[in-house]
């Protein structure tokens, strides 16, 4: 299937790679279908492109690449909604943001993606994790913003 985006232009997307977020994302309840795209310039970064709104693409990363000690304690009821057969088939992604102080990761509300089911869910994790965890300069920081 072909989609037209404002950031990436026309893209050919395999229907099997579409990730469905039945509950949408926080503040984006109307966006239910997304596709995960690799960034051509930065292997630490990917883009979650909305199929419902062509102008919307969220920068995402694997949070442990930047915060090695990151542990998301996710309630079992949240995981059950992903219909998992194998717990290892879940990808945890953090949305990248930009503030006056620089780039941040939302560690409090990660995205869970079941690669085996094509389902996704944004959850609020247990514990005291920040919504805006600042990224510091270093070898694995991001080179461009969302």
N, C-alpha and C positions, 0 to 999 in steps of 0.2 A: 504494500500500500504506500501511496505517496502522501507526505504531509508538507505543508509550506510553513516555514518558521521565519520570524523576523531576524533572528540571530544567525541561523545556519542556512537560510534559503530553502530550496526544495531538497527533501530527503526521501530516499526510498527506505521504508521501514518494514521489516518482517513482522507480520501480525503476531508471531509467537514471542516477540521480544517486548510487546506492550505489557506494562505493569499497571495493574488496576488497583487503585486505592479506593475501596468501596465507601469509606468515610471521608474521602478527600484529605486535604492537609489543613493544618491550622490556618485559618484566614483564607483558605482557598477551597472551600467546601464544594464549589462547582467544578473543580478540576479533578476528574476521577481517573483519567487515562494518561499515562506518561511513558516516555521511552528514555532509557539511560544511554547517553552518548559519551564516548571517550573524548577527551580534549586532545587535539592533534599536537599542541605545543607543550603540554604539561601532563606527564603521566600520573601526577598526584591528584589531578582534578578530573572530574566528570561533570556532565550536565544532565540534569533531570528536566527533559523538555516536555512541556504540557502538550497533549494532543488536542485539548479542548480550547486552549488559548495560545495561538501561535507566537504571541509576543512574550510568553513566559517561559523562561529557562532558569532553573536554580542550580547554582554551583554547589557540588557536593564532593565530599572526600571521605575516605576511611578514617575515622577519628584516631585510631591507634597509631597511624603514621605520624601524627603530630603530638598526640598525648598517649605515649606507650602504656601508661598505667590506667587508661580509661577502662572502666567497667560499668556497663549499663545493666542495672538490676531491673529486669523487665518482668512485670507480673505475668504469671502463667496464663491468665485469662486473655491477655493481649496476644500472647504467642498462639493460643488456640485458634484465634481468628484468622491466622495465616494458613491453617490447615496443613501443618507440616508433618511430613513423614520422617524427615531427618533434620534434627536440630542444627546440624552443621551446614544445612543448605540456606541458612539465613545470612543475608548481608546486612551489616549495620553501617549506615551512612550518616554523616552530619552535614547539615546545611551551612554553607559559608555565607557570612554576612560582612558588611563593611560599615564601620562607624567612623566617627571623627578621630578615634584613636588607632584605627587600622582595621585589619581583617580579623574576623572572629569565627569561632565554631559554635554552633548550638549543640552543646553536649547534653542538655536537659531534655530535649525533644528529638531524639534521633529517628531516622527512617529505618524501618525494618522491611527487607525485601526477601520474599521467598522465591528463589530462582526456579524451584521445581513447580510452583503453582502459578507464577506470574502475578502474585498478590503483594501488595505493600500496605504498610500501616505506619502512621506517625504516632509515637507513644511518648508519654511523659514518664520518665524513669524515676524509680525510687532513689532516694539519697539526695545529697546536697551538691548537685552539679550545676554549673553556670549555663545560662542561656547565651552569654557572650564570653566565651573563653578566647582571650587574645592570642593571636599567633605572633611569635617572635621571629626575628630574622635568623636564618640559619640554612643549612643545606636542604632541608625538606620543606621550606615554606613555599607558599604559592607565588607564582610570578605574575598573575593577573587577577583582577577582581571580577565578581559577578555583575 
